[in-house]
Amino acid sequence: MMLISVNASTDPEPEMDASNRQPTLMETVNAMSDVQLHRYNAATLQLMKQSAGRWPRELSTPNGG
């Protein structure tokens, strides 16, 4: 079995919080959607780790084969 995972998260704008300049509407919307993507990615990774840990037990046969 092969599992391929692709990280679709983006890097946050580093200068947004380090500037006195008010962010544009597009920068604000992008920041809000990026936060949701990061949270979803973290939840997905946690679920995959938990599932992958169960697979050997659930897929093994009683005689170990």
mmCIF file as Biopython writes it, N, C-alpha, C and O atoms, coordinates in Angstrom:
data_model
#
loop_
_atom_site.group_PDB
_atom_site.id
_atom_site.type_symbol
_atom_site.label_atom_id
_atom_site.label_alt_id
_atom_site.label_comp_id
_atom_site.label_asym_id
_atom_site.label_entity_id
_atom_site.label_seq_id
_atom_site.pdbx_PDB_ins_code
_atom_site.Cartn_x
_atom_site.Cartn_y
_atom_site.Cartn_z
_atom_site.occupancy
_atom_site.B_iso_or_equiv
_atom_site.auth_seq_id
_atom_site.auth_asym_id
_atom_site.pdbx_PDB_model_num
ATOM 1   N N  . MET A ? 1  ? 0.840  -1.158  0.000  1.0 0.0 1  A 1 
ATOM 2   C CA . MET A ? 1  ? 0.000  0.000   0.000  1.0 0.0 1  A 1 
ATOM 3   C C  . MET A ? 1  ? 0.897  1.237   0.000  1.0 0.0 1  A 1 
ATOM 4   O O  . MET A ? 1  ? 1.927  1.284   0.673  1.0 0.0 1  A 1 
ATOM 5   N N  . MET A ? 2  ? 0.483  2.215   -0.761 1.0 0.0 2  A 1 
ATOM 6   C CA . MET A ? 2  ? 1.213  3.475   -0.793 1.0 0.0 2  A 1 
ATOM 7   C C  . MET A ? 2  ? 0.221  4.602   -0.532 1.0 0.0 2  A 1 
ATOM 8   O O  . MET A ? 2  ? -0.872 4.628   -1.098 1.0 0.0 2  A 1 
ATOM 9   N N  . LEU A ? 3  ? 0.608  5.508   0.313  1.0 0.0 3  A 1 
ATOM 10  C CA . LEU A ? 3  ? -0.224 6.656   0.635  1.0 0.0 3  A 1 
ATOM 11  C C  . LEU A ? 3  ? 0.557  7.910   0.271  1.0 0.0 3  A 1 
ATOM 12  O O  . LEU A ? 3  ? 1.686  8.102   0.722  1.0 0.0 3  A 1 
ATOM 13  N N  . ILE A ? 4  ? -0.050 8.755   -0.542 1.0 0.0 4  A 1 
ATOM 14  C CA . ILE A ? 4  ? 0.588  10.007  -0.934 1.0 0.0 4  A 1 
ATOM 15  C C  . ILE A ? 4  ? -0.199 11.142  -0.324 1.0 0.0 4  A 1 
ATOM 16  O O  . ILE A ? 4  ? -1.411 11.245  -0.512 1.0 0.0 4  A 1 
ATOM 17  N N  . SER A ? 5  ? 0.486  11.980  0.399  1.0 0.0 5  A 1 
ATOM 18  C CA . SER A ? 5  ? -0.129 13.136  1.035  1.0 0.0 5  A 1 
ATOM 19  C C  . SER A ? 5  ? 0.494  14.401  0.473  1.0 0.0 5  A 1 
ATOM 20  O O  . SER A ? 5  ? 1.716  14.508  0.376  1.0 0.0 5  A 1 
ATOM 21  N N  . VAL A ? 6  ? -0.348 15.359  0.102  1.0 0.0 6  A 1 
ATOM 22  C CA . VAL A ? 6  ? 0.129  16.608  -0.468 1.0 0.0 6  A 1 
ATOM 23  C C  . VAL A ? 6  ? -0.233 17.743  0.478  1.0 0.0 6  A 1 
ATOM 24  O O  . VAL A ? 6  ? -1.386 17.882  0.885  1.0 0.0 6  A 1 
ATOM 25  N N  . ASN A ? 7  ? 0.749  18.544  0.819  1.0 0.0 7  A 1 
ATOM 26  C CA . ASN A ? 7  ? 0.527  19.690  1.691  1.0 0.0 7  A 1 
ATOM 27  C C  . ASN A ? 7  ? 0.124  20.882  0.828  1.0 0.0 7  A 1 
ATOM 28  O O  . ASN A ? 7  ? 0.936  21.393  0.057  1.0 0.0 7  A 1 
ATOM 29  N N  . ALA A ? 8  ? -1.127 21.327  0.954  1.0 0.0 8  A 1 
ATOM 30  C CA . ALA A ? 8  ? -1.630 22.429  0.144  1.0 0.0 8  A 1 
ATOM 31  C C  . ALA A ? 8  ? -1.653 23.743  0.913  1.0 0.0 8  A 1 
ATOM 32  O O  . ALA A ? 8  ? -2.222 24.724  0.434  1.0 0.0 8  A 1 
ATOM 33  N N  . SER A ? 9  ? -1.055 23.780  2.077  1.0 0.0 9  A 1 
ATOM 34  C CA . SER A ? 9  ? -1.091 25.015  2.857  1.0 0.0 9  A 1 
ATOM 35  C C  . SER A ? 9  ? -0.167 26.059  2.244  1.0 0.0 9  A 1 
ATOM 36  O O  . SER A ? 9  ? 0.732  25.743  1.465  1.0 0.0 9  A 1 
ATOM 37  N N  . THR A ? 10 ? -0.409 27.283  2.609  1.0 0.0 10 A 1 
ATOM 38  C CA . THR A ? 10 ? 0.372  28.402  2.084  1.0 0.0 10 A 1 
ATOM 39  C C  . THR A ? 10 ? 1.191  29.030  3.199  1.0 0.0 10 A 1 
ATOM 40  O O  . THR A ? 10 ? 0.928  28.806  4.380  1.0 0.0 10 A 1 
ATOM 41  N N  . ASP A ? 11 ? 2.162  29.797  2.821  1.0 0.0 11 A 1 
ATOM 42  C CA . ASP A ? 11 ? 2.945  30.528  3.811  1.0 0.0 11 A 1 
ATOM 43  C C  . ASP A ? 11 ? 2.256  31.856  4.097  1.0 0.0 11 A 1 
ATOM 44  O O  . ASP A ? 11 ? 1.841  32.542  3.164  1.0 0.0 11 A 1 
ATOM 45  N N  . PRO A ? 12 ? 2.126  32.231  5.362  1.0 0.0 12 A 1 
ATOM 46  C CA . PRO A ? 12 ? 1.491  33.513  5.677  1.0 0.0 12 A 1 
ATOM 47  C C  . PRO A ? 12 ? 2.361  34.682  5.227  1.0 0.0 12 A 1 
ATOM 48  O O  . PRO A ? 12 ? 3.578  34.558  5.086  1.0 0.0 12 A 1 
ATOM 49  N N  . GLU A ? 13 ? 1.715  35.799  5.010  1.0 0.0 13 A 1 
ATOM 50  C CA . GLU A ? 13 ? 2.442  37.015  4.649  1.0 0.0 13 A 1 
ATOM 51  C C  . GLU A ? 13 ? 3.208  37.499  5.877  1.0 0.0 13 A 1 
ATOM 52  O O  . GLU A ? 13 ? 2.584  37.958  6.833  1.0 0.0 13 A 1 
ATOM 53  N N  . PRO A ? 14 ? 4.536  37.412  5.885  1.0 0.0 14 A 1 
ATOM 54  C CA . PRO A ? 14 ? 5.294  37.773  7.089  1.0 0.0 14 A 1 
ATOM 55  C C  . PRO A ? 14 ? 5.245  39.257  7.418  1.0 0.0 14 A 1 
ATOM 56  O O  . PRO A ? 14 ? 5.354  39.634  8.584  1.0 0.0 14 A 1 
ATOM 57  N N  . GLU A ? 15 ? 5.084  40.097  6.412  1.0 0.0 15 A 1 
ATOM 58  C CA . GLU A ? 15 ? 5.118  41.532  6.685  1.0 0.0 15 A 1 
ATOM 59  C C  . GLU A ? 15 ? 3.774  42.081  7.161  1.0 0.0 15 A 1 
ATOM 60  O O  . GLU A ? 15 ? 3.713  43.219  7.625  1.0 0.0 15 A 1 
ATOM 61  N N  . MET A ? 16 ? 2.699  41.300  7.058  1.0 0.0 16 A 1 
ATOM 62  C CA . MET A ? 16 ? 1.388  41.815  7.438  1.0 0.0 16 A 1 
ATOM 63  C C  . MET A ? 16 ? 1.342  42.221  8.910  1.0 0.0 16 A 1 
ATOM 64  O O  . MET A ? 16 ? 0.838  43.294  9.242  1.0 0.0 16 A 1 
ATOM 65  N N  . ASP A ? 17 ? 1.856  41.382  9.778  1.0 0.0 17 A 1 
ATOM 66  C CA . ASP A ? 17 ? 1.792  41.704  11.207 1.0 0.0 17 A 1 
ATOM 67  C C  . ASP A ? 17 ? 2.986  42.528  11.679 1.0 0.0 17 A 1 
ATOM 68  O O  . ASP A ? 17 ? 3.027  42.946  12.836 1.0 0.0 17 A 1 
ATOM 69  N N  . ALA A ? 18 ? 3.945  42.763  10.811 1.0 0.0 18 A 1 
ATOM 70  C CA . ALA A ? 18 ? 5.130  43.529  11.195 1.0 0.0 18 A 1 
ATOM 71  C C  . ALA A ? 18 ? 5.097  44.937  10.609 1.0 0.0 18 A 1 
ATOM 72  O O  . ALA A ? 18 ? 6.112  45.633  10.595 1.0 0.0 18 A 1 
ATOM 73  N N  . SER A ? 19 ? 3.928  45.352  10.128 1.0 0.0 19 A 1 
ATOM 74  C CA . SER A ? 19 ? 3.821  46.647  9.469  1.0 0.0 19 A 1 
ATOM 75  C C  . SER A ? 19 ? 2.709  47.480  10.096 1.0 0.0 19 A 1 
ATOM 76  O O  . SER A ? 19 ? 1.734  46.941  10.619 1.0 0.0 19 A 1 
ATOM 77  N N  . ASN A ? 20 ? 2.864  48.771  10.038 1.0 0.0 20 A 1 
ATOM 78  C CA . ASN A ? 20 ? 1.805  49.670  10.488 1.0 0.0 20 A 1 
ATOM 79  C C  . ASN A ? 20 ? 0.751  49.884  9.413  1.0 0.0 20 A 1 
ATOM 80  O O  . ASN A ? 20 ? -0.306 50.459  9.674  1.0 0.0 20 A 1 
ATOM 81  N N  . ARG A ? 21 ? 1.044  49.419  8.203  1.0 0.0 21 A 1 
ATOM 82  C CA . ARG A ? 21 ? 0.143  49.582  7.076  1.0 0.0 21 A 1 
ATOM 83  C C  . ARG A ? 21 ? -1.097 48.716  7.259  1.0 0.0 21 A 1 
ATOM 84  O O  . ARG A ? 21 ? -0.998 47.556  7.662  1.0 0.0 21 A 1 
ATOM 85  N N  . GLN A ? 22 ? -2.253 49.278  6.965  1.0 0.0 22 A 1 
ATOM 86  C CA . GLN A ? 22 ? -3.493 48.520  7.052  1.0 0.0 22 A 1 
ATOM 87  C C  . GLN A ? 22 ? -3.528 47.528  5.891  1.0 0.0 22 A 1 
ATOM 88  O O  . GLN A ? 22 ? -3.262 47.911  4.751  1.0 0.0 22 A 1 
ATOM 89  N N  . PRO A ? 23 ? -3.853 46.251  6.161  1.0 0.0 23 A 1 
ATOM 90  C CA . PRO A ? 23 ? -3.888 45.271  5.073  1.0 0.0 23 A 1 
ATOM 91  C C  . PRO A ? 23 ? -5.043 45.562  4.116  1.0 0.0 23 A 1 
ATOM 92  O O  . PRO A ? 23 ? -6.070 46.118  4.504  1.0 0.0 23 A 1 
ATOM 93  N N  . THR A ? 24 ? -4.848 45.178  2.873  1.0 0.0 24 A 1 
ATOM 94  C CA . THR A ? 24 ? -5.909 45.345  1.886  1.0 0.0 24 A 1 
ATOM 95  C C  . THR A ? 24 ? -7.014 44.327  2.163  1.0 0.0 24 A 1 
ATOM 96  O O  . THR A ? 24 ? -6.838 43.401  2.955  1.0 0.0 24 A 1 
ATOM 97  N N  . LEU A ? 25 ? -8.132 44.509  1.512  1.0 0.0 25 A 1 
ATOM 98  C CA . LEU A ? 25 ? -9.235 43.557  1.662  1.0 0.0 25 A 1 
ATOM 99  C C  . LEU A ? 25 ? -8.802 42.168  1.212  1.0 0.0 25 A 1 
ATOM 100 O O  . LEU A ? 25 ? -9.114 41.174  1.868  1.0 0.0 25 A 1 
ATOM 101 N N  . MET A ? 26 ? -8.085 42.100  0.099  1.0 0.0 26 A 1 
ATOM 102 C CA . MET A ? 26 ? -7.621 40.804  -0.415 1.0 0.0 26 A 1 
ATOM 103 C C  . MET A ? 26 ? -6.649 40.150  0.565  1.0 0.0 26 A 1 
ATOM 104 O O  . MET A ? 26 ? -6.737 38.941  0.782  1.0 0.0 26 A 1 
ATOM 105 N N  . GLU A ? 27 ? -5.740 40.893  1.154  1.0 0.0 27 A 1 
ATOM 106 C CA . GLU A ? 27 ? -4.806 40.336  2.136  1.0 0.0 27 A 1 
ATOM 107 C C  . GLU A ? 27 ? -5.563 39.804  3.351  1.0 0.0 27 A 1 
ATOM 108 O O  . GLU A ? 27 ? -5.208 38.760  3.899  1.0 0.0 27 A 1 
ATOM 109 N N  . THR A ? 28 ? -6.598 40.516  3.767  1.0 0.0 28 A 1 
ATOM 110 C CA . THR A ? 28 ? -7.395 40.089  4.917  1.0 0.0 28 A 1 
ATOM 111 C C  . THR A ? 28 ? -8.149 38.805  4.616  1.0 0.0 28 A 1 
ATOM 112 O O  . THR A ? 28 ? -8.157 37.877  5.426  1.0 0.0 28 A 1 
ATOM 113 N N  . VAL A ? 29 ? -8.783 38.753  3.452  1.0 0.0 29 A 1 
ATOM 114 C CA . VAL A ? 29 ? -9.522 37.549  3.057  1.0 0.0 29 A 1 
ATOM 115 C C  . VAL A ? 29 ? -8.565 36.362  2.919  1.0 0.0 29 A 1 
ATOM 116 O O  . VAL A ? 29 ? -8.875 35.260  3.370  1.0 0.0 29 A 1 
ATOM 117 N N  . ASN A ? 30 ? -7.416 36.582  2.303  1.0 0.0 30 A 1 
ATOM 118 C CA . ASN A ? 30 ? -6.430 35.503  2.161  1.0 0.0 30 A 1 
ATOM 119 C C  . ASN A ? 30 ? -5.952 35.013  3.519  1.0 0.0 30 A 1 
ATOM 120 O O  . ASN A ? 30 ? -5.801 33.808  3.723  1.0 0.0 30 A 1 
ATOM 121 N N  . ALA A ? 31 ? -5.713 35.928  4.449  1.0 0.0 31 A 1 
ATOM 122 C CA . ALA A ? 31 ? -5.263 35.529  5.784  1.0 0.0 31 A 1 
ATOM 123 C C  . ALA A ? 31 ? -6.327 34.684  6.476  1.0 0.0 31 A 1 
ATOM 124 O O  . ALA A ? 31 ? -6.003 33.689  7.125  1.0 0.0 31 A 1 
ATOM 125 N N  . MET A ? 32 ? -7.589 35.071  6.343  1.0 0.0 32 A 1 
ATOM 126 C CA . MET A ? 32 ? -8.670 34.311  6.979  1.0 0.0 32 A 1 
ATOM 127 C C  . MET A ? 32 ? -8.798 32.921  6.366  1.0 0.0 32 A 1 
ATOM 128 O O  . MET A ? 32 ? -8.980 31.941  7.088  1.0 0.0 32 A 1 
ATOM 129 N N  . SER A ? 33 ? -8.704 32.826  5.052  1.0 0.0 33 A 1 
ATOM 130 C CA . SER A ? 33 ? -8.823 31.510  4.424  1.0 0.0 33 A 1 
ATOM 131 C C  . SER A ? 33 ? -7.599 30.647  4.720  1.0 0.0 33 A 1 
ATOM 132 O O  . SER A ? 33 ? -7.715 29.429  4.859  1.0 0.0 33 A 1 
ATOM 133 N N  . ASP A ? 34 ? -6.424 31.276  4.815  1.0 0.0 34 A 1 
ATOM 134 C CA . ASP A ? 34 ? -5.210 30.529  5.152  1.0 0.0 34 A 1 
ATOM 135 C C  . ASP A ? 34 ? -5.315 29.898  6.530  1.0 0.0 34 A 1 
ATOM 136 O O  . ASP A ? 34 ? -4.879 28.763  6.726  1.0 0.0 34 A 1 
ATOM 137 N N  . VAL A ? 35 ? -5.887 30.620  7.486  1.0 0.0 35 A 1 
ATOM 138 C CA . VAL A ? 35 ? -6.052 30.084  8.837  1.0 0.0 35 A 1 
ATOM 139 C C  . VAL A ? 35 ? -6.932 28.844  8.794  1.0 0.0 35 A 1 
ATOM 140 O O  . VAL A ? 35 ? -6.625 27.842  9.440  1.0 0.0 35 A 1 
ATOM 141 N N  . GLN A ? 36 ? -8.024 28.902  8.038  1.0 0.0 36 A 1 
ATOM 142 C CA . GLN A ? 36 ? -8.914 27.747  7.933  1.0 0.0 36 A 1 
ATOM 143 C C  . GLN A ? 36 ? -8.213 26.566  7.269  1.0 0.0 36 A 1 
ATOM 144 O O  . GLN A ? 36 ? -8.385 25.424  7.694  1.0 0.0 36 A 1 
ATOM 145 N N  . LEU A ? 37 ? -7.425 26.834  6.229  1.0 0.0 37 A 1 
ATOM 146 C CA . LEU A ? 37 ? -6.681 25.755  5.577  1.0 0.0 37 A 1 
ATOM 147 C C  . LEU A ? 37 ? -5.685 25.108  6.531  1.0 0.0 37 A 1 
ATOM 148 O O  . LEU A ? 37 ? -5.563 23.883  6.565  1.0 0.0 37 A 1 
ATOM 149 N N  . HIS A ? 38 ? -4.975 25.920  7.305  1.0 0.0 38 A 1 
ATOM 150 C CA . HIS A ? 38 ? -3.991 25.381  8.249  1.0 0.0 38 A 1 
ATOM 151 C C  . HIS A ? 38 ? -4.672 24.526  9.305  1.0 0.0 38 A 1 
ATOM 152 O O  . HIS A ? 38 ? -4.161 23.467  9.667  1.0 0.0 38 A 1 
ATOM 153 N N  . ARG A ? 39 ? -5.822 24.973  9.805  1.0 0.0 39 A 1 
ATOM 154 C CA . ARG A ? 39 ? -6.538 24.192  10.815 1.0 0.0 39 A 1 
ATOM 155 C C  . ARG A ? 39 ? -7.039 22.878  10.226 1.0 0.0 39 A 1 
ATOM 156 O O  . ARG A ? 39 ? -6.956 21.835  10.875 1.0 0.0 39 A 1 
ATOM 157 N N  . TYR A ? 40 ? -7.556 22.923  9.003  1.0 0.0 40 A 1 
ATOM 158 C CA . TYR A ? 40 ? -8.039 21.718  8.345  1.0 0.0 40 A 1 
ATOM 159 C C  . TYR A ? 40 ? -6.880 20.758  8.077  1.0 0.0 40 A 1 
ATOM 160 O O  . TYR A ? 40 ? -7.013 19.551  8.281  1.0 0.0 40 A 1 
ATOM 161 N N  . ASN A ? 41 ? -5.757 21.283  7.625  1.0 0.0 41 A 1 
ATOM 162 C CA . ASN A ? 41 ? -4.580 20.442  7.381  1.0 0.0 41 A 1 
ATOM 163 C C  . ASN A ? 41 ? -4.110 19.770  8.658  1.0 0.0 41 A 1 
ATOM 164 O O  . ASN A ? 41 ? -3.787 18.582  8.647  1.0 0.0 41 A 1 
ATOM 165 N N  . ALA A ? 42 ? -4.067 20.508  9.758  1.0 0.0 42 A 1 
ATOM 166 C CA . ALA A ? 42 ? -3.622 19.939  11.030 1.0 0.0 42 A 1 
ATOM 167 C C  . ALA A ? 42 ? -4.574 18.839  11.486 1.0 0.0 42 A 1 
ATOM 168 O O  . ALA A ? 42 ? -4.133 17.795  11.966 1.0 0.0 42 A 1 
ATOM 169 N N  . ALA A ? 43 ? -5.878 19.068  11.339 1.0 0.0 43 A 1 
ATOM 170 C CA . ALA A ? 43 ? -6.860 18.062  11.741 1.0 0.0 43 A 1 
ATOM 171 C C  . ALA A ? 43 ? -6.749 16.817  10.855 1.0 0.0 43 A 1 
ATOM 172 O O  . ALA A ? 43 ? -6.860 15.694  11.346 1.0 0.0 43 A 1 
ATOM 173 N N  . THR A ? 44 ? -6.532 17.013  9.566  1.0 0.0 44 A 1 
ATOM 174 C CA . THR A ? 44 ? -6.387 15.888  8.645  1.0 0.0 44 A 1 
ATOM 175 C C  . THR A ? 44 ? -5.146 15.071  8.964  1.0 0.0 44 A 1 
ATOM 176 O O  . THR A ? 44 ? -5.194 13.841  8.964  1.0 0.0 44 A 1 
ATOM 177 N N  . LEU A ? 45 ? -4.033 15.749  9.236  1.0 0.0 45 A 1 
ATOM 178 C CA . LEU A ? 45 ? -2.806 15.030  9.587  1.0 0.0 45 A 1 
ATOM 179 C C  . LEU A ? 45 ? -2.977 14.231  10.873 1.0 0.0 45 A 1 
ATOM 180 O O  . LEU A ? 45 ? -2.512 13.094  10.962 1.0 0.0 45 A 1 
ATOM 181 N N  . GLN A ? 46 ? -3.634 14.808  11.859 1.0 0.0 46 A 1 
ATOM 182 C CA . GLN A ? 46 ? -3.864 14.097  13.114 1.0 0.0 46 A 1 
ATOM 183 C C  . GLN A ? 46 ? -4.730 12.856  12.877 1.0 0.0 46 A 1 
ATOM 184 O O  . GLN A ? 46 ? -4.449 11.788  13.420 1.0 0.0 46 A 1 
ATOM 185 N N  . LEU A ? 47 ? -5.772 12.997  12.074 1.0 0.0 47 A 1 
ATOM 186 C CA . LEU A ? 47 ? -6.645 11.868  11.768 1.0 0.0 47 A 1 
ATOM 187 C C  . LEU A ? 47 ? -5.889 10.774  11.015 1.0 0.0 47 A 1 
ATOM 188 O O  . LEU A ? 47 ? -6.077 9.590   11.294 1.0 0.0 47 A 1 
ATOM 189 N N  . MET A ? 48 ? -5.046 11.157  10.073 1.0 0.0 48 A 1 
ATOM 190 C CA . MET A ? 48 ? -4.259 10.173  9.325  1.0 0.0 48 A 1 
ATOM 191 C C  . MET A ? 48 ? -3.283 9.433   10.232 1.0 0.0 48 A 1 
ATOM 192 O O  . MET A ? 48 ? -3.116 8.221   10.094 1.0 0.0 48 A 1 
ATOM 193 N N  . LYS A ? 49 ? -2.644 10.132  11.147 1.0 0.0 49 A 1 
ATOM 194 C CA . LYS A ? 49 ? -1.717 9.475   12.076 1.0 0.0 49 A 1 
ATOM 195 C C  . LYS A ? 49 ? -2.451 8.467   12.952 1.0 0.0 49 A 1 
ATOM 196 O O  . LYS A ? 49 ? -1.961 7.363   13.189 1.0 0.0 49 A 1 
ATOM 197 N N  . GLN A ? 50 ? -3.636 8.858   13.432 1.0 0.0 50 A 1 
ATOM 198 C CA . GLN A ? 50 ? -4.417 7.936   14.258 1.0 0.0 50 A 1 
ATOM 199 C C  . GLN A ? 50 ? -4.862 6.723   13.450 1.0 0.0 50 A 1 
ATOM 200 O O  . GLN A ? 50 ? -4.793 5.591   13.928 1.0 0.0 50 A 1 
ATOM 201 N N  . SER A ? 51 ? -5.319 6.966   12.227 1.0 0.0 51 A 1 
ATOM 202 C CA . SER A ? 51 ? -5.786 5.869   11.375 1.0 0.0 51 A 1 
ATOM 203 C C  . SER A ? 51 ? -4.639 4.937   11.015 1.0 0.0 51 A 1 
ATOM 204 O O  . SER A ? 51 ? -4.790 3.717   11.078 1.0 0.0 51 A 1 
ATOM 205 N N  . ALA A ? 52 ? -3.502 5.493   10.640 1.0 0.0 52 A 1 
ATOM 206 C CA . ALA A ? 52 ? -2.351 4.675   10.253 1.0 0.0 52 A 1 
ATOM 207 C C  . ALA A ? 52 ? -1.876 3.825   11.425 1.0 0.0 52 A 1 
ATOM 208 O O  . ALA A ? 52 ? -1.378 2.719   11.215 1.0 0.0 52 A 1 
ATOM 209 N N  . GLY A ? 53 ? -2.015 4.310   12.637 1.0 0.0 53 A 1 
ATOM 210 C CA . GLY A ? 53 ? -1.631 3.535   13.813 1.0 0.0 53 A 1 
ATOM 211 C C  . GLY A ? 53 ? -2.550 2.343   14.052 1.0 0.0 53 A 1 
ATOM 212 O O  . GLY A ? 53 ? -2.128 1.333   14.617 1.0 0.0 53 A 1 
ATOM 213 N N  . ARG A ? 54 ? -3.810 2.458   13.622 1.0 0.0 54 A 1 
ATOM 214 C CA . ARG A ? 54 ? -4.772 1.368   13.806 1.0 0.0 54 A 1 
ATOM 215 C C  . ARG A ? 54 ? -4.702 0.332   12.695 1.0 0.0 54 A 1 
ATOM 216 O O  . ARG A ? 54 ? -5.042 -0.830  12.921 1.0 0.0 54 A 1 
ATOM 217 N N  . TRP A ? 55 ? -4.276 0.719   11.514 1.0 0.0 55 A 1 
ATOM 218 C CA . TRP A ? 55 ? -4.305 -0.179  10.363 1.0 0.0 55 A 1 
ATOM 219 C C  . TRP A ? 55 ? -3.590 -1.504  10.595 1.0 0.0 55 A 1 
ATOM 220 O O  . TRP A ? 55 ? -4.149 -2.539  10.233 1.0 0.0 55 A 1 
ATOM 221 N N  . PRO A ? 56 ? -2.402 -1.542  11.169 1.0 0.0 56 A 1 
ATOM 222 C CA . PRO A ? 56 ? -1.755 -2.859  11.365 1.0 0.0 56 A 1 
ATOM 223 C C  . PRO A ? 56 ? -2.591 -3.806  12.220 1.0 0.0 56 A 1 
ATOM 224 O O  . PRO A ? 56 ? -2.667 -5.000  11.928 1.0 0.0 56 A 1 
ATOM 225 N N  . ARG A ? 57 ? -3.207 -3.292  13.253 1.0 0.0 57 A 1 
ATOM 226 C CA . ARG A ? 57 ? -4.030 -4.148  14.118 1.0 0.0 57 A 1 
ATOM 227 C C  . ARG A ? 57 ? -5.297 -4.594  13.395 1.0 0.0 57 A 1 
ATOM 228 O O  . ARG A ? 57 ? -5.694 -5.756  13.486 1.0 0.0 57 A 1 
ATOM 229 N N  . GLU A ? 58 ? -5.925 -3.673  12.683 1.0 0.0 58 A 1 
ATOM 230 C CA . GLU A ? 58 ? -7.190 -3.995  12.032 1.0 0.0 58 A 1 
ATOM 231 C C  . GLU A ? 58 ? -7.014 -4.882  10.808 1.0 0.0 58 A 1 
ATOM 232 O O  . GLU A ? 58 ? -7.915 -5.652  10.474 1.0 0.0 58 A 1 
ATOM 233 N N  . LEU A ? 59 ? -5.877 -4.792  10.136 1.0 0.0 59 A 1 
ATOM 234 C CA . LEU A ? 59 ? -5.663 -5.558  8.924  1.0 0.0 59 A 1 
ATOM 235 C C  . LEU A ? 59 ? -4.904 -6.856  9.128  1.0 0.0 59 A 1 
ATOM 236 O O  . LEU A ? 59 ? -4.789 -7.658  8.201  1.0 0.0 59 A 1 
ATOM 237 N N  . SER A ? 60 ? -4.387 -7.073  10.327 1.0 0.0 60 A 1 
ATOM 238 C CA . SER A ? 60 ? -3.622 -8.313  10.563 1.0 0.0 60 A 1 
ATOM 239 C C  . SER A ? 60 ? -4.578 -9.477  10.749 1.0 0.0 60 A 1 
ATOM 240 O O  . SER A ? 60 ? -5.729 -9.310  11.152 1.0 0.0 60 A 1 
ATOM 241 N N  . THR A ? 61 ? -4.073 -10.642 10.447 1.0 0.0 61 A 1 
ATOM 242 C CA . THR A ? 61 ? -4.869 -11.866 10.625 1.0 0.0 61 A 1 
ATOM 243 C C  . THR A ? 61 ? -4.508 -12.508 11.951 1.0 0.0 61 A 1 
ATOM 244 O O  . THR A ? 61 ? -3.446 -12.219 12.501 1.0 0.0 61 A 1 
ATOM 245 N N  . PRO A ? 62 ? -5.356 -13.364 12.475 1.0 0.0 62 A 1 
ATOM 246 C CA . PRO A ? 62 ? -5.073 -13.981 13.774 1.0 0.0 62 A 1 
ATOM 247 C C  . PRO A ? 62 ? -3.752 -14.759 13.822 1.0 0.0 62 A 1 
ATOM 248 O O  . PRO A ? 62 ? -3.121 -14.837 14.876 1.0 0.0 62 A 1 
ATOM 249 N N  . ASN A ? 63 ? -3.332 -15.330 12.699 1.0 0.0 63 A 1 
ATOM 250 C CA . ASN A ? 63 ? -2.098 -16.120 12.704 1.0 0.0 63 A 1 
ATOM 251 C C  . ASN A ? 63 ? -0.867 -15.265 12.364 1.0 0.0 63 A 1 
ATOM 252 O O  . ASN A ? 63 ? 0.235  -15.792 12.206 1.0 0.0 63 A 1 
ATOM 253 N N  . GLY A ? 64 ? -1.060 -13.952 12.253 1.0 0.0 64 A 1 
ATOM 254 C CA . GLY A ? 64 ? 0.071  -13.053 12.015 1.0 0.0 64 A 1 
ATOM 255 C C  . GLY A ? 64 ? 0.493  -12.947 10.565 1.0 0.0 64 A 1 
ATOM 256 O O  . GLY A ? 64 ? 1.516  -12.324 10.281 1.0 0.0 64 A 1 
ATOM 257 N N  . GLY A ? 65 ? -0.248 -13.528 9.636  1.0 0.0 65 A 1 
ATOM 258 C CA . GLY A ? 65 ? 0.134  -13.514 8.228  1.0 0.0 65 A 1 
ATOM 259 C C  . GLY A ? 65 ? -0.563 -12.485 7.410  1.0 0.0 65 A 1 
ATOM 260 O O  . GLY A ? 65 ? -0.319 -12.381 6.208  1.0 0.0 65 A 1 
#
